[in-house]
Amino acid sequence: MSTTLFPRFQINCHSLPPLSSHNQKPSSSTTSSLSSLHNPPLTKSKAKNMMKRLSFLLLLVLLFQCSTTLAQPAAAPAPPVIAPAAPATPALGPAPPVLGPAPAGPTDITKVLKKASQFTVLLKLMRATSVDKQINAQLNNSNNGLTIFAPNDNAFSSLKSGTLNQLSSEQQVELVQFHVVPTYLAVPQFQTVSNPLRTQAGGSGKFEFPLTLTTSGSSVNISTGVTNATVDQTVYNDGQLAVYMVDKVLLPMSIFGPKPPAPAPAPAKPKKKPALASSPVADSVPVDTSGEGKLMVPGMMVFIGLSVVGTFYS
């Protein structure tokens, strides 16, 4: 497409004045005619046409510039800066089940176990021994917290028939208290805990209520000397009370273990030899055990003998 920018001018040679020789100076009329040829008069219509053409050219230049800008590929957005993820703490055991919000008001161990719905037998034992009231009182009046290893109903069903019925009332209390540690233990503390653990049942001596907790990878094991149990999952944890489900009932050594050997009997005292019987006469005569007495007896015998002889000859 071609566009004529300037109008064409035609020169009529017949209208020019005749030229003389080369040395002849042009007349004033000739000079004005030539200037009019180089600078023809600009009419309004021609000015409008020129303005239209200039506007069209400017429009073409703008369109070309815009098309060039749009044709350039857009710069790719900078990739988002991703912060390095923090190393995850290895979990000990499977993830805890979602139990919903903590019970409203003071912590109640019976409400916690009821919500979990797997600890019917343990709840009955707690109520029968009043250990549940003891636990709730400690939670609301102490800052140490508590840790409970709770056997589920399957753990109790694996016991021998009549095991619980054979226990006295005192032994039932000790059995439930043996599952309660009087301090709060979070999962990471299982790796650094000091064994044997002391429970609310009593001392942690060999034949008392020792509880040993060990970890191996992601598993947590508990040994009582009679039972070896595993922590299955976290039932409840609010920073003051931690409840962990175990797959077996923790049987203490004091109740279910072998009895300690009887102490060795004291050595018998040596028996005294019986004293020899003596006559009353011998007992009434004083006996001189010194050396002088031994010398006086023969002398008296000699004196008596001389007296008898002297009487016979007088």
C-alpha positions as CSV (number, residue, x, y, z in Angstrom):
1,M,0.0,0.0,0.0
2,S,1.5,3.3,-1.1
3,T,0.6,6.7,0.2
4,T,1.6,10.0,-1.5
5,L,2.7,12.4,1.1
6,F,3.2,15.5,-0.9
7,P,1.1,16.8,-3.9
8,R,2.6,16.7,-7.3
9,F,3.5,20.0,-9.0
10,Q,3.5,20.5,-12.7
11,I,5.4,23.2,-14.4
12,N,4.1,24.9,-17.5
13,C,7.1,25.8,-19.6
14,H,5.2,28.2,-21.8
15,S,4.4,30.4,-18.9
16,L,8.1,31.0,-18.1
17,P,9.7,34.1,-19.5
18,P,12.3,33.6,-22.2
19,L,15.8,33.3,-21.0
20,S,18.5,35.4,-22.5
21,S,22.2,34.7,-22.4
22,H,23.9,33.2,-19.4
23,N,25.2,36.5,-18.2
24,Q,21.8,38.2,-18.3
25,K,20.4,38.8,-14.9
26,P,16.8,37.6,-14.3
27,S,14.2,40.2,-14.0
28,S,12.2,40.8,-10.9
29,S,9.2,39.2,-12.4
30,T,11.2,36.1,-13.3
31,T,12.5,35.8,-9.7
32,S,9.0,36.0,-8.3
33,S,7.8,33.4,-10.8
34,L,10.6,31.0,-9.8
35,S,9.9,31.5,-6.0
36,S,6.3,30.8,-6.6
37,L,7.3,27.5,-8.3
38,H,9.4,26.4,-5.4
39,N,6.9,27.5,-2.7
40,P,3.5,27.1,-4.2
41,P,0.7,28.6,-2.2
42,L,-0.8,26.3,0.5
43,T,-4.5,26.1,0.5
44,K,-6.8,25.0,3.3
45,S,-7.7,21.7,1.6
46,K,-4.1,20.8,1.0
47,A,-3.3,21.6,4.7
48,K,-6.1,19.3,5.8
49,N,-4.8,16.5,3.5
50,M,-1.3,16.9,4.9
51,M,-2.5,16.8,8.5
52,K,-4.6,13.7,7.7
53,R,-1.5,12.0,6.2
54,L,0.7,13.0,9.1
55,S,-1.9,11.7,11.6
56,F,-2.2,8.4,9.7
57,L,1.6,8.0,9.8
58,L,1.7,8.7,13.5
59,L,-1.1,6.1,14.0
60,L,0.9,3.5,12.0
61,V,4.0,4.2,14.1
62,L,2.0,3.8,17.3
63,L,0.4,0.5,16.1
64,F,3.8,-0.9,15.1
65,Q,5.2,0.0,18.5
66,C,2.3,-1.6,20.3
67,S,2.5,-4.8,18.2
68,T,6.2,-5.1,18.8
69,T,5.7,-4.7,22.6
70,L,2.9,-7.3,22.6
71,A,4.8,-9.8,20.6
72,Q,7.6,-9.9,23.2
73,P,7.1,-12.9,25.5
74,A,6.2,-11.9,29.0
75,A,8.8,-12.5,31.7
76,A,8.2,-15.7,33.7
77,P,7.2,-15.0,37.3
78,A,10.0,-15.6,39.8
79,P,9.7,-18.9,41.5
80,P,8.3,-18.6,45.1
81,V,11.0,-18.8,47.8
82,I,10.3,-22.0,49.8
83,A,11.8,-22.0,53.3
84,P,13.5,-25.3,54.2
85,A,11.2,-27.5,56.2
86,A,12.2,-28.0,59.8
87,P,13.2,-31.6,60.6
88,A,10.2,-33.5,62.0
89,T,10.5,-35.1,65.4
90,P,10.2,-38.8,65.1
91,A,7.0,-40.0,66.7
92,L,7.0,-42.8,69.2
93,G,4.1,-45.0,68.2
94,P,1.1,-44.3,65.9
95,A,-0.7,-40.9,65.8
96,P,-3.2,-40.4,68.7
97,P,-6.9,-40.6,67.8
98,V,-8.9,-37.4,67.6
99,L,-10.9,-37.2,70.8
100,G,-12.2,-33.7,70.5
101,P,-11.7,-30.9,73.0
102,A,-10.7,-31.5,76.6
103,P,-13.5,-32.0,79.1
104,A,-14.9,-28.7,80.3
105,G,-13.9,-27.6,83.8
106,P,-11.4,-29.5,86.0
107,T,-9.8,-32.5,84.4
108,D,-11.8,-35.7,85.2
109,I,-10.1,-39.0,84.5
110,T,-13.4,-40.9,84.2
111,K,-14.6,-38.5,81.5
112,V,-11.4,-38.9,79.6
113,L,-11.6,-42.7,79.6
114,K,-15.3,-42.7,78.8
115,K,-14.7,-40.6,75.7
116,A,-12.1,-43.1,74.5
117,S,-14.7,-45.9,75.0
118,Q,-12.1,-48.8,75.3
119,F,-11.5,-48.8,79.1
120,T,-14.7,-50.2,80.7
121,V,-12.9,-52.7,83.0
122,L,-10.3,-50.1,84.1
123,L,-13.1,-47.6,84.9
124,K,-14.8,-50.2,87.0
125,L,-11.6,-50.9,89.0
126,M,-11.0,-47.2,89.5
127,R,-14.4,-46.6,90.9
128,A,-14.3,-49.7,93.1
129,T,-11.0,-48.7,94.6
130,S,-11.7,-44.9,94.6
131,V,-8.5,-44.4,92.7
132,D,-10.4,-42.1,90.2
133,K,-11.2,-39.7,93.0
134,Q,-7.5,-39.7,94.1
135,I,-6.3,-39.0,90.6
136,N,-8.8,-36.1,90.1
137,A,-7.8,-34.6,93.4
138,Q,-4.1,-34.7,92.5
139,L,-4.7,-33.2,89.1
140,N,-6.6,-30.2,90.6
141,N,-4.3,-29.6,93.6
142,S,-0.8,-30.3,92.2
143,N,1.4,-28.9,89.5
144,N,3.4,-32.1,88.9
145,G,0.9,-33.7,86.6
146,L,0.2,-37.4,86.2
147,T,1.0,-40.1,83.6
148,I,-1.4,-43.1,83.3
149,F,-0.7,-46.3,81.4
150,A,-4.2,-47.5,80.7
151,P,-4.8,-51.2,79.6
152,N,-7.8,-51.5,77.3
153,D,-10.5,-54.1,77.6
154,N,-8.7,-56.5,75.4
155,A,-5.7,-56.4,77.8
156,F,-7.9,-57.4,80.7
157,S,-9.6,-60.1,78.8
158,S,-6.2,-61.8,78.2
159,L,-5.7,-62.3,81.9
160,K,-6.2,-65.7,83.4
161,S,-9.8,-66.3,84.6
162,G,-10.3,-65.2,88.2
163,T,-7.1,-63.1,88.4
164,L,-8.8,-60.0,89.6
165,N,-11.2,-61.8,91.9
166,Q,-8.4,-63.5,93.8
167,L,-7.0,-60.1,94.8
168,S,-7.7,-58.6,98.2
169,S,-9.1,-55.0,98.3
170,E,-5.7,-53.7,99.2
171,Q,-4.1,-55.5,96.3
172,Q,-6.7,-54.2,93.9
173,V,-5.9,-50.6,94.9
174,E,-2.1,-51.4,94.4
175,L,-2.8,-52.8,91.0
176,V,-4.6,-49.7,89.8
177,Q,-2.1,-47.4,91.4
178,F,0.7,-49.3,89.7
179,H,-0.5,-47.9,86.4
180,V,-0.2,-44.3,87.6
181,V,3.2,-42.4,87.6
182,P,3.0,-39.3,89.8
183,T,4.7,-37.0,87.2
184,Y,3.8,-35.8,83.7
185,L,5.7,-37.6,81.0
186,A,5.5,-36.4,77.3
187,V,6.5,-38.8,74.5
188,P,10.0,-37.3,74.0
189,Q,10.7,-37.8,77.7
190,F,10.4,-41.6,77.3
191,Q,13.9,-41.7,75.8
192,T,15.6,-40.0,78.8
193,V,13.5,-41.1,81.7
194,S,15.3,-42.6,84.7
195,N,14.5,-46.2,85.4
196,P,13.0,-47.8,87.4
197,L,10.0,-45.5,87.5
198,R,8.3,-45.0,90.8
199,T,4.5,-45.4,90.7
200,Q,1.8,-44.5,93.2
201,A,1.6,-48.1,94.3
202,G,4.8,-47.8,96.4
203,G,8.6,-48.3,96.2
204,S,10.5,-49.3,93.1
205,G,12.6,-52.0,94.7
206,K,13.2,-55.4,93.1
207,F,10.3,-57.2,94.9
208,E,8.1,-54.1,95.2
209,F,6.6,-52.1,92.3
210,P,9.4,-51.6,89.8
211,L,8.4,-50.2,86.3
212,T,11.0,-50.0,83.6
213,L,10.4,-48.0,80.4
214,T,12.6,-48.4,77.3
215,T,12.4,-47.2,73.7
216,S,13.4,-48.9,70.4
217,G,12.9,-46.8,67.3
218,S,9.3,-45.8,67.3
219,S,8.1,-48.3,69.9
220,V,7.9,-47.9,73.7
221,N,8.1,-50.9,75.9
222,I,7.2,-51.3,79.6
223,S,8.5,-54.1,81.8
224,T,7.4,-54.9,85.3
225,G,9.4,-58.1,85.9
226,V,6.2,-60.1,85.4
227,T,4.7,-58.4,82.3
228,N,6.2,-56.9,79.1
229,A,3.8,-54.5,77.5
230,T,3.9,-52.0,74.6
231,V,2.5,-48.5,74.4
232,D,0.1,-48.5,71.5
233,Q,-1.0,-44.9,71.3
234,T,-1.7,-41.6,73.1
235,V,-5.3,-41.4,74.4
236,Y,-5.1,-37.9,76.0
237,N,-2.6,-35.2,76.6
238,D,-3.2,-31.7,77.9
239,G,0.3,-30.9,79.3
240,Q,-0.7,-31.9,82.8
241,L,-2.3,-35.3,82.3
242,A,-1.0,-37.9,79.8
243,V,-2.9,-41.1,79.2
244,Y,-1.2,-43.8,77.0
245,M,-2.9,-47.1,76.0
246,V,-1.0,-50.3,76.7
247,D,-1.7,-53.7,75.3
248,K,-1.3,-55.6,78.5
249,V,-2.2,-55.2,82.2
250,L,0.9,-54.2,84.2
251,L,1.3,-56.9,86.9
252,P,3.6,-55.8,89.7
253,M,6.2,-58.0,91.3
254,S,4.9,-57.4,94.8
255,I,1.6,-59.2,94.0
256,F,2.3,-61.5,91.0
257,G,6.0,-62.1,91.2
258,P,8.0,-64.6,93.2
259,K,8.3,-63.9,96.8
260,P,11.6,-62.7,98.1
261,P,13.8,-65.4,99.8
262,A,13.3,-65.7,103.5
263,P,16.2,-64.3,105.6
264,A,18.8,-66.8,106.8
265,P,18.2,-67.9,110.4
266,A,20.5,-66.5,113.1
267,P,23.3,-68.8,114.3
268,A,22.3,-70.8,117.4
269,K,24.0,-69.7,120.6
270,P,26.3,-72.4,122.2
271,K,24.7,-74.3,125.1
272,K,26.3,-74.0,128.6
273,K,27.6,-77.2,130.2
274,P,25.7,-78.2,133.4
275,A,27.5,-77.6,136.6
276,L,28.6,-80.7,138.7
277,A,26.5,-81.6,141.7
278,S,28.1,-80.9,145.0
279,S,27.3,-82.0,148.6
280,P,26.0,-79.5,151.1
281,V,29.0,-80.2,153.4
282,A,31.4,-79.4,150.7
283,D,29.4,-76.3,149.9
284,S,29.5,-75.1,153.5
285,V,33.2,-75.4,153.8
286,P,35.0,-72.4,152.4
287,V,37.6,-73.3,149.9
288,D,40.7,-71.3,149.6
289,T,41.8,-71.2,146.0
290,S,44.9,-69.2,146.8
291,G,48.3,-70.9,147.1
292,E,48.5,-70.3,150.8
293,G,45.6,-72.6,151.5
294,K,47.3,-75.4,149.8
295,L,50.3,-75.1,152.2
296,M,48.2,-74.8,155.4
297,V,46.4,-78.1,155.1
298,P,49.5,-80.4,155.5
299,G,50.8,-78.2,158.4
300,M,47.5,-78.6,160.3
301,M,47.7,-82.4,159.8
302,V,51.2,-82.5,161.4
303,F,50.1,-80.3,164.3
304,I,47.1,-82.6,165.1
305,G,49.3,-85.7,164.8
306,L,51.9,-84.3,167.3
307,S,49.1,-83.3,169.7
308,V,47.7,-86.9,169.7
309,V,51.2,-88.4,170.4
310,G,51.9,-86.0,173.2
311,T,48.6,-86.9,174.9
312,F,49.4,-90.6,174.7
313,Y,52.8,-90.3,176.4
314,S,51.7,-87.9,179.1
